[in-house]
Amino acid sequence: MKLIVQSAHSHVSPVMLTYAQETLQKLAGKYDEILTGKLDFKEEEDDQAKKKTVTIMLNMPGHRIYTHTRDTNYERAFAEAVDKLEHQLRKTKWTHFPRPTGYAE
């Protein structure tokens, strides 16, 4: 999977970037249909505090899966985004891609 990582107007630690890339690569290994991915880290100022935003977009043949989460730190926002992605990927895989032969529902 080709992965594009962007961090606009914020500093993301190299450890977090490495963790995010490894996690998304593992996800791509689990779901072979994923072709490319885009990961955005953004810091936005809210009325009360600074919010960290994580946006992940994955491209599959005929599908684009997108998730967007906000939290007070990148780690929690990224973990929540990955959970949402896994849920969407499970739904997409069993709805739009063929099941193995001999599969009984």
C-alpha positions in Angstrom: 0.0 0.0 0.0 1.2 3.5 -0.9 0.7 5.8 2.1 0.8 9.6 2.1 1.3 11.3 5.5 0.7 15.0 6.1 0.8 17.1 9.2 -0.4 20.6 8.6 0.1 23.3 11.1 1.3 20.9 13.8 4.2 18.9 15.0 3.7 15.2 15.2 6.4 13.1 17.0 8.4 10.8 14.8 7.4 7.9 17.1 3.7 8.6 16.4 4.3 8.8 12.7 6.2 5.5 12.7 3.4 3.9 14.8 0.7 5.2 12.5 2.5 4.0 9.3 3.1 0.5 10.8 -0.5 0.2 12.0 -1.9 1.2 8.6 0.5 -1.1 6.8 -0.7 -4.0 9.0 -4.3 -3.1 8.2 -3.4 -3.1 4.5 -1.9 -6.6 4.9 -5.1 -7.8 6.5 -7.3 -6.3 3.7 -5.6 -7.0 0.4 -8.0 -4.7 -1.5 -6.5 -1.5 -0.1 -4.4 0.2 -2.8 -3.5 3.6 -1.3 -4.0 5.6 1.8 -3.8 9.2 3.0 -3.2 10.1 6.7 -3.6 13.7 7.8 -2.7 15.1 11.2 -4.1 18.6 11.9 -4.2 20.9 15.0 -7.3 23.1 15.3 -8.1 25.7 17.9 -11.5 25.3 19.5 -13.1 27.8 21.9 -11.8 25.9 25.0 -8.7 24.0 23.9 -6.6 22.9 21.0 -8.0 19.8 19.3 -6.0 17.3 17.4 -7.6 16.0 14.2 -6.8 12.7 12.5 -8.2 12.0 9.0 -7.6 8.7 7.2 -8.7 7.9 3.7 -8.2 4.5 2.1 -8.8 3.7 -1.6 -10.0 0.4 -2.8 -11.2 -0.7 -6.2 -14.5 1.1 -6.5 -14.6 2.3 -2.9 -13.1 5.1 -0.8 -13.2 4.7 3.0 -12.9 7.8 5.0 -12.8 8.6 8.8 -12.3 11.8 10.7 -11.8 12.0 14.5 -10.9 14.8 17.0 -9.5 14.5 20.5 -7.1 16.3 22.8 -4.1 14.2 21.7 -3.1 12.4 18.5 -2.7 9.0 20.0 -6.4 8.7 21.1 -7.6 10.3 17.9 -5.6 7.9 15.8 -6.8 4.8 17.8 -10.4 5.9 17.5 -9.9 6.4 13.7 -8.4 3.0 13.2 -11.3 1.4 15.1 -13.8 3.1 12.8 -11.8 2.1 9.7 -11.7 -1.6 10.8 -15.5 -1.5 11.2 -16.0 0.0 7.8 -13.5 -2.4 6.2 -15.3 -5.4 7.6 -18.6 -4.2 6.3 -17.1 -3.4 2.9 -15.2 -6.6 2.5 -18.2 -8.8 3.2 -20.7 -6.7 1.3 -18.8 -5.9 -1.9 -16.1 -8.5 -2.4 -16.6 -12.2 -3.1 -16.7 -14.7 -0.3 -14.4 -17.8 -0.4 -15.9 -20.9 -2.0 -17.7 -23.1 0.4 -18.6 -20.2 2.7 -21.9 -20.8 4.4 -23.9 -17.9 5.9 
